[in-house]
Amino acid sequence: MSPAPTAQPWNRKHLLDLQSLGAEDLTLILDTARSFKAINERAIKRVPPLRGKTVINLFVEPSTRTRISFELAAMRLSADVINFSAEASSLKKGETLRDTVRNLESLNADVIILRHSASGAPHYLARFARAHIINAGDGAHEHPTQGLLDAFTIREHKGRIAGLNVTILGDILFSRVARSNIWALLKLGANVTLCGPPTLVPKVFEQMGCRVTWNLEEALRDADVVNLLRIQHERQRVTMFPSLGEYTALFGLNQARMKWVKPDALIMHPGPINRGVEIEGHIADGPQSVILEQVTNGLAVRMAVLFLVTGGRADEAG
């Protein structure tokens, strides 16, 4: 299965954010991911595009889904994969990120996938790195592949993104997932509503082209997609609301509030889920939930990104 023809080929060395991508770039990645999803459904799932390449997962922050997904994506493309643990590296001895990457490149690293607590860290590396840099999440800035896999999942179910009403509910202020979702969805023509406590959903986000509301019923009633986010405690230097109990009482998605949600609306969450806080467990596991599909689709999206940044052509995928 080959993706539909697109107006322009992929010509970027890195994937650093979604803000700088146009609708054609985003569509190219999503179309290429569709081909790789078909490969992942075959009996033999390994293909050769990255044979002889070395991919390094440089994760300075903890991760489960993203790290394993990138590792498996690189393996499915036949790359050699190294998982780099910051806790067991010379970063703990004071080595700079630049020197670490220079040393990895001396070992012929072709792709470095970076997750870092500092916003802009992947952009900094891209200024001097010979290797391809892929942003796996930088501080509260962006998480490009999460935004892409969310868009992919929506398009798979709804057949389109343009014209859909997407509500993102939760901690928007400290969420890199929210920012990548906002950029991808707006560029692809969706209407984006943000909702949560005023301290976590300031009106400044309207400058990005979103609608901001603190009224949960208003945010849920017309939504075709509801994407829930956890509270990013690790990025908050001060408490942004009185308690988790109050957050759940005002903004948690429970059975009573599901009456405001359209029966064909998708329920999404990038994980990890705090069950009983932002969403009740039976809703996360219910018929409208596509949370596990997001994880599955993340593999196809990350295969597509690795393939494209290393020079693969979309019409050759699959």
PALUMSE-210582 format. One record per residue (C-alpha): y, z, x. Coordinates in nm, 3 decimals, padded with zeros to 5 digits. Layout:
N
> Y:Z:X;
...
//
This chain:
318
> 00.000:00.000:00.000;
> 00.332:-00.106:00.152;
> 00.674:00.020:00.052;
> 00.913:-00.202:-00.136;
> 01.149:-00.406:00.082;
> 01.476:-00.235:00.166;
> 01.811:-00.372:00.271;
> 01.812:-00.218:00.618;
> 01.548:-00.102:00.868;
> 01.551:00.252:01.004;
> 01.761:00.256:01.322;
> 01.815:00.626:01.396;
> 01.668:00.806:01.696;
> 01.673:01.150:01.532;
> 01.662:01.315:01.190;
> 01.925:01.588:01.207;
> 02.052:01.618:00.848;
> 02.074:01.438:00.516;
> 02.452:01.455:00.489;
> 02.487:01.165:00.732;
> 02.228:00.946:00.559;
> 02.304:00.690:00.292;
> 02.107:00.619:-00.024;
> 01.930:00.328:00.149;
> 01.814:00.552:00.435;
> 01.685:00.813:00.191;
> 01.507:00.552:-00.019;
> 01.346:00.402:00.291;
> 01.199:00.739:00.388;
> 01.075:00.805:00.035;
> 00.917:00.460:00.007;
> 00.749:00.500:00.345;
> 00.621:00.844:00.243;
> 00.456:00.687:-00.061;
> 00.245:00.476:00.173;
> 00.145:00.779:00.376;
> 00.058:00.975:00.065;
> -00.192:00.703:-00.017;
> -00.339:00.739:00.334;
> -00.378:01.114:00.282;
> -00.587:01.044:-00.027;
> -00.839:00.835:00.167;
> -01.168:00.961:00.311;
> -01.046:00.883:00.664;
> -00.691:01.009:00.688;
> -00.604:00.943:01.053;
> -00.401:00.636:01.150;
> -00.289:00.526:01.499;
> 00.094:00.482:01.503;
> 00.163:00.781:01.732;
> -00.141:00.746:01.956;
> -00.040:00.842:02.310;
> 00.273:01.026:02.190;
> 00.332:01.399:02.237;
> 00.491:01.597:01.957;
> 00.612:01.953:02.017;
> 00.677:02.201:01.739;
> 00.957:02.415:01.883;
> 00.992:02.686:01.621;
> 01.228:02.966:01.717;
> 01.213:03.101:01.360;
> 00.899:03.189:01.160;
> 00.741:02.924:00.942;
> 00.418:02.858:00.756;
> 00.446:02.544:00.542;
> 00.689:02.346:00.759;
> 00.519:02.412:01.094;
> 00.167:02.346:00.970;
> 00.283:02.041:00.775;
> 00.451:01.888:01.082;
> 00.147:01.971:01.296;
> -00.091:01.806:01.053;
> 00.145:01.509:01.003;
> 00.153:01.442:01.377;
> -00.225:01.476:01.402;
> -00.277:01.236:01.111;
> -00.064:00.986:01.306;
> -00.288:01.042:01.612;
> -00.029:01.221:01.828;
> -00.102:01.502:02.073;
> 00.052:01.817:01.926;
> 00.175:02.132:02.098;
> 00.287:02.437:01.899;
> 00.554:02.622:02.093;
> 00.588:02.995:02.026;
> 00.932:03.126:02.114;
> 00.796:03.482:02.126;
> 00.556:03.385:02.404;
> 00.793:03.161:02.598;
> 01.062:03.187:02.862;
> 01.322:03.192:02.585;
> 01.239:03.562:02.568;
> 01.327:03.588:02.937;
> 01.671:03.441:02.892;
> 01.602:03.071:02.943;
> 01.849:02.856:02.751;
> 01.742:02.619:02.475;
> 01.874:02.329:02.683;
> 01.661:02.425:02.983;
> 01.357:02.474:02.762;
> 01.394:02.126:02.617;
> 01.457:01.972:02.961;
> 01.130:02.125:03.081;
> 00.943:01.998:02.777;
> 01.081:01.650:02.840;
> 00.962:01.674:03.201;
> 00.615:01.705:03.051;
> 00.676:01.377:02.866;
> 00.746:01.518:02.521;
> 00.825:01.227:02.289;
> 00.928:01.421:01.978;
> 01.066:01.774:01.952;
> 01.067:01.933:01.608;
> 01.314:02.220:01.613;
> 01.357:02.516:01.382;
> 01.635:02.746:01.495;
> 01.849:03.025:01.351;
> 02.171:02.867:01.482;
> 02.332:02.605:01.260;
> 02.385:02.286:01.460;
> 02.114:02.353:01.721;
> 01.936:02.018:01.659;
> 02.269:01.833:01.681;
> 02.337:02.006:02.012;
> 02.001:01.893:02.153;
> 02.053:01.538:02.030;
> 02.360:01.509:02.253;
> 02.147:01.505:02.569;
> 01.778:01.486:02.475;
> 01.571:01.183:02.566;
> 01.310:01.286:02.310;
> 01.346:01.228:01.937;
> 01.479:01.543:01.767;
> 01.377:01.635:01.413;
> 01.550:01.922:01.237;
> 01.298:02.158:01.076;
> 01.574:02.392:00.957;
> 01.886:02.512:01.137;
> 02.042:02.837:01.023;
> 02.201:02.803:00.681;
> 02.298:02.441:00.751;
> 02.020:02.201:00.648;
> 01.645:02.155:00.610;
> 01.621:01.775:00.586;
> 01.249:01.729:00.531;
> 01.247:01.990:00.253;
> 01.525:01.802:00.078;
> 01.328:01.480:00.119;
> 00.999:01.619:-00.008;
> 01.175:01.770:-00.309;
> 01.334:01.434:-00.387;
> 00.998:01.263:-00.337;
> 00.827:01.504:-00.578;
> 01.093:01.452:-00.843;
> 01.070:01.074:-00.812;
> 00.689:01.081:-00.831;
> 00.701:01.269:-01.163;
> 01.013:01.125:-01.323;
> 01.001:00.773:-01.180;
> 01.364:00.797:-01.072;
> 01.631:01.036:-00.951;
> 01.946:00.861:-01.072;
> 02.079:01.018:-01.391;
> 01.854:01.325:-01.384;
> 01.998:01.673:-01.434;
> 01.880:01.900:-01.152;
> 01.957:02.272:-01.151;
> 01.927:02.468:-00.827;
> 01.904:02.836:-00.906;
> 01.938:03.127:-00.665;
> 02.090:03.194:-00.325;
> 02.290:02.878:-00.261;
> 02.538:03.021:-00.011;
> 02.282:03.103:00.259;
> 02.027:02.832:00.179;
> 01.975:02.533:00.406;
> 01.730:02.399:00.147;
> 02.005:02.394:-00.115;
> 02.237:02.193:00.107;
> 01.977:01.930:00.193;
> 01.876:01.903:-00.172;
> 02.238:01.865:-00.279;
> 02.306:01.585:-00.032;
> 01.985:01.396:-00.114;
> 02.012:01.430:-00.491;
> 02.380:01.339:-00.515;
> 02.339:01.034:-00.291;
> 02.047:00.918:-00.506;
> 02.246:00.955:-00.827;
> 02.138:01.288:-00.979;
> 02.366:01.537:-01.152;
> 02.338:01.869:-00.968;
> 02.414:02.209:-01.122;
> 02.417:02.526:-00.911;
> 02.360:02.867:-01.067;
> 02.324:03.224:-00.947;
> 02.539:03.530:-00.882;
> 02.905:03.442:-00.813;
> 02.875:03.595:-00.465;
> 02.593:03.352:-00.384;
> 02.723:03.049:-00.574;
> 03.096:03.023:-00.499;
> 03.309:02.756:-00.662;
> 03.362:02.593:-00.322;
> 03.035:02.403:-00.377;
> 03.212:02.196:-00.641;
> 03.380:02.019:-00.349;
> 03.039:01.866:-00.268;
> 03.024:01.710:-00.615;
> 02.815:01.975:-00.791;
> 02.873:02.165:-01.112;
> 02.883:02.542:-01.060;
> 02.800:02.783:-01.341;
> 02.709:03.150:-01.352;
> 02.566:03.118:-01.703;
> 02.188:03.086:-01.673;
> 02.128:02.949:-02.021;
> 02.388:02.679:-01.964;
> 02.225:02.586:-01.633;
> 01.874:02.562:-01.779;
> 01.918:02.396:-02.117;
> 01.971:02.032:-02.010;
> 01.784:02.045:-01.681;
> 01.516:01.787:-01.604;
> 01.433:01.981:-01.288;
> 01.477:02.352:-01.205;
> 01.452:02.429:-00.834;
> 01.441:02.802:-00.762;
> 01.541:02.955:-00.430;
> 01.458:03.295:-00.287;
> 01.721:03.537:-00.165;
> 01.788:03.474:00.205;
> 01.807:03.838:00.314;
> 01.766:03.746:00.680;
> 02.095:03.551:00.680;
> 02.304:03.801:00.487;
> 02.506:04.040:00.702;
> 02.617:04.237:00.397;
> 02.449:04.287:00.061;
> 02.567:04.017:-00.177;
> 02.451:04.185:-00.501;
> 02.358:04.541:-00.603;
> 01.978:04.511:-00.606;
> 01.683:04.279:-00.648;
> 01.625:04.441:-00.984;
> 01.969:04.339:-01.104;
> 01.921:03.986:-00.967;
> 01.591:03.953:-01.155;
> 01.742:04.093:-01.474;
> 02.027:03.841:-01.468;
> 01.883:03.530:-01.299;
> 01.504:03.562:-01.272;
> 01.307:03.291:-01.452;
> 01.082:03.469:-01.700;
> 00.893:03.378:-02.015;
> 01.186:03.448:-02.245;
> 01.417:03.224:-02.044;
> 01.159:02.946:-02.032;
> 01.254:02.890:-02.398;
> 01.580:02.744:-02.264;
> 01.390:02.499:-02.041;
> 01.287:02.157:-02.167;
> 00.907:02.125:-02.206;
> 00.895:01.832:-01.963;
> 01.124:01.987:-01.701;
> 00.978:02.037:-01.353;
> 00.970:02.386:-01.201;
> 01.008:02.375:-00.822;
> 01.032:02.624:-00.536;
> 01.037:02.555:-00.159;
> 00.851:02.880:-00.080;
> 00.787:03.144:00.011;
> 00.791:03.269:-00.347;
> 00.896:03.624:-00.427;
> 00.690:03.661:-00.742;
> 00.854:03.878:-01.002;
> 01.198:03.832:-00.845;
> 01.326:03.475:-00.881;
> 01.023:03.364:-01.086;
> 00.737:03.524:-01.272;
> 00.396:03.445:-01.128;
> 00.252:03.282:-01.440;
> 00.543:03.036:-01.445;
> 00.496:02.953:-01.077;
> 00.131:02.879:-01.158;
> 00.201:02.721:-01.498;
> 00.176:02.363:-01.625;
> 00.538:02.273:-01.550;
> 00.518:02.394:-01.191;
> 00.492:02.135:-00.912;
> 00.523:02.390:-00.631;
> 00.190:02.310:-00.466;
> 00.256:01.939:-00.506;
> 00.574:01.992:-00.304;
> 00.357:02.123:-00.020;
> 00.122:01.825:-00.047;
> 00.411:01.579:-00.055;
> 00.569:01.745:00.246;
> 00.285:01.612:00.459;
> 00.350:01.252:00.353;
> 00.726:01.288:00.399;
> 00.689:01.434:00.749;
> 00.446:01.159:00.846;
> 00.708:00.908:00.731;
> 00.984:01.077:00.931;
> 00.776:01.094:01.249;
> 00.675:00.730:01.202;
> 01.030:00.603:01.145;
> 01.214:00.796:01.416;
> 00.961:00.678:01.677;
> 01.024:00.315:01.589;
> 00.778:00.244:01.312;
> 00.864:-00.023:01.058;
> 00.835:00.065:00.692;
> 00.650:-00.257:00.613;
> 00.382:-00.155:00.864;
> 00.315:00.189:00.714;
> -00.037:00.217:00.578;
//
